Amino acid sequence: MKFDSSKIDLPIVEVIPEIKEQLFTNNRLIIHAPPGTGKSTIIPLALLDEPWLAEKKIIVLEPRRLAARSIAIRMADLLGEKVGDTVGYRIRFDNVISDRTRIEVVTEGILTRMLQSDNALEKVGAVIFDEFHERNLFGDLALALSLESQLVLRDDLRIIVMSATLDVSSLSQLLNSKVVKSEGRQYPVEIKYTGDADMYMIPELTARIVSKALNDEDGDILVFLPGEGEIRKCEAILKGKVGNTQIHPLYGQLNSSKQYAAIMPDKQGRRKIVLATSIAETSLTIEGVKVVVDSGFGRTMRFDSRSGLSRLETIEITKDSADQRAGRAGRLGPGVCYRMWTNAGHHQKTEHQTPEIEDADLASLMLDITNWGVKDIETLHWLTLPPKGHVRQAKNVLHQIEALVNGNITEHGKQLNKIPCHPRIAHMLLKAEEEGLSSLAVDVAAVLEERDPLGKDAGIDINLRIEALRRYRSGNLKNNKLKRIERVSLQYRKMLNCEVDNSDFDPYETGLLLAFTYPERIAHCKPGNNAQFKLANGRIAAAGHQDDLAHEEWLAIANLNATDGVGRIFLASPLNPRDLVSMVKNVDRVSWNTKDGGFKAVSELRIGSIVLQSRPLPDYDESAKTDAICDAIKKEGISLLNFNKEVVQWQNRVLSLRAWNKEQSWPDVSNEELIATCDEWLAPYLSNVKRPEDLKKINLKEVLQHHLTYDLQQQLDKLAPERIEVPSGSKIKIQYSDNGDKPVLAVRLQEVFGLITTPRVNTGKVSLLMHLLSPGFKPVQITGDLESFWNDAYFEVRKELRARYPKHEWPENPLETAAIRGVKRRN
């Protein structure tokens, strides 16, 4: 069916001719259009009959599942068809397409898997990235891979990026693309600031503002809250206070029928309140909304590369999100937005939300990229380059689950990449097949992926959740959360072609499956137990003292927080150590631990950081010992070595010459550089070192002197001598600085009688700074010009010294008086 966009009364229609003109001659385009313009539904339909498409498909990538379904349904309705005819959608575990489908709305990693199976996307003519401002991880990855495919294989492939609030300048630079802008048709929205809200009282405060808006304003009310928990609490507070007004929750985990009830007008014409997460910011059109109440908070996953864990955090929304939310009140006519913060606070908000790629677990992304054949992640075209720490963490995970070996993807890794879930879960499912545990594995996977159906009061044993799921399937338990978990388990059963199993099971088998999923979270009880466990990754985590699993010897941990110090375990299973035999490694370890006495060479049986058995290692490579000591020095710094005053002065002499004679090759011997390069200059002197006190005995000055070339050793004593002889015959130390300042010669005044000019070093280029001292070694004058001192200042100094030291001789003509070391009495 041919689609005529000119008959549609939406703002985006005005720029359709320009969009078609640009795409006729260019293979990339950015479309900047605010919410409500109709870009998500009208543009794909308008491009269906373009000659460059040549009967190929259009793929529309949506960052949210609900939006993907909703947009596909809306486009099919505009064509007068059913979903699955010309327009269909594919999301995880839910596909509605046919051989006739030419527009596919997809989400999450669907497009990435399409690219993996067909690098050139032979049957696709255009890829549209909708709502790109949300900066979804899979959206960024899919764009990078699509650009690579376009550059290498398909210069006829059209790539279209659509955004409502994104700063398009950096995106335009990346794509080298034109920008088509639609102004939209936004009605004025009155902003009312209600004052700062306490994050811990969001449901109560929000319910109060909603009640006020219900009385003061007309139309349906859309309320933005961080997550399901706040939505349910706010709903409970509002019930019974809003009369005939209908309350509808709206969040990602809600079943589709209730989601559509929230989106569509009430069938009986009643007023409604929609309590939504950020899922309602864009794409979705919620009919009848004239009022928005914005709590100012959202929820996002943040990844900690140090712990390898992601955690859900409640955060303040950014300005662009606040604008998106407020705009929902002005789609049908003039509206009102209640913001639960201050006007001043609004101006202090961050402009744009952080791209997910900066905070997310990158294991799936790195597996996709490695399977794609890219070894250097920086060779792809990224709008935001993935953080190096997260990349390293992801690679470590993939090595642990056998997806990578030496940075290269394995056959096992390629199999993992085909399964639509996190690589950890995919690895567990494949290992379960080998162990004959598939029916249990699909239940474990479903529980891990969905929210805890029992809550924290049920304890940390994941087996209680699996038992509850099996009772639910047997009809002995009702629980909406378990209903969602069963839907996921059912999809996994279909995928693995395994039967449903509601029988009793061995909890130790659950532990084995979790050990496959999270090998670094295998945990052994600490001595004395105290409900604390050491994990294979070296962390310490604790269960509640009253928990049923608190006194188990071994646990496989599925979920714990990322707190520094002792973490808290949320989900785990007991583990039979006999099942870990294949994971035990014999590791010869050569290490240095200052607190534990110094050098150790041991042969250990280990699971990660968990030591099962240890014995002395009599034979080891001497270089390994050297490396261990040098690594310790690099971590702990100069405190391990004897940097005494003589060493510091030697360093300062060299550093001064380095500053004075830049044309010469004097090395950097600062503390920082010496520590960083200790394996170059110190290694030959470590053969007899075993204890921390042995390190202190090393004569650093001698070692460092020998590290200089023979020529520099000779030059050092010549250009920057340690001492200088004064007229009294004494050899006085020169004090050098590390920045090339004038060296200091601190000497008693009587010892330089007869010395006319200031001494110099560095072949006479640098004069010394004279600190002239009293007989009691107290400074009486500082000068860099000794001749001027004798002519001018000496006579005032002489008066003072004669008064303080009357038994000493203070001649009127010091230049004609013999210098003395000790005391020369006056006659």
Secondary structure, DSSP 8 states (H G I E B T S, - for coil): ----GGGS-SGGGGGHHHHHHHHHH-SEEEEE--TTS-HHHHHHHHTTT-GGGTT-EEEEEESSHHHHHHHHHHHHHHHT--TTSSEEEEETTEEE--TT--EEEEETTHHHHHHHH-TT-TTEEEEEETTGGG--HHHHHHHHHHHHHHHHT-TT-EEEEEESS--HHHHHHHHT-EEEE-------EEEEE-----GGGHHHHHHHHHHHHHHH--SEEEEE-SSHHHHHHHHHHHTTTSTT-EEEEE-TTS-HHHHHHHHS--TT---EEEEE-GGGSSS---TTEEEEEE-SEEEEEEEETTTTEEEEEEEE--HHHHHHHHHGGGSSSSEEEEESS-HHHHHTS-SS---GGGTS--HHHHHHHHHHT-S-GGGS--SS---HHHHHHHHHHHHHTTSEETTEE-HHHHHHHHSSS-HHHHHHHHHHHHHT-HHHHHHHHHHHHS--SS-GGG-SBHHHHHHHHHHHHTTS---HHHHHHHHHHHHHHHHHT-----S---HHHHHHHHHHH-GGGEEEE-TT-TTEEEETTS-EEE--TTSTTTT-SEEEEEEE---SSEEEEEEEEE--GGGGGGG-EEEEEEEEETTTTEEEEEEEEEETTEEEEEEE-S---HHHHHHHHHHHHHHHGGGGS---HHHHHHHHHHHHHHHH-TTS------HHHHHHTHHHHTGGG-TT--SHHHHHHS-HHHHHHHHS-HHHHHHHHHHS-SEEE-TTS-EEEEE--TT----EEEEEGGGGTT--S--EETTTTEE-EEEEE-TTS-EEEEES-HHHIIIIIHHHHHHHHHHH-TTB---S-GGGS---SS--B--
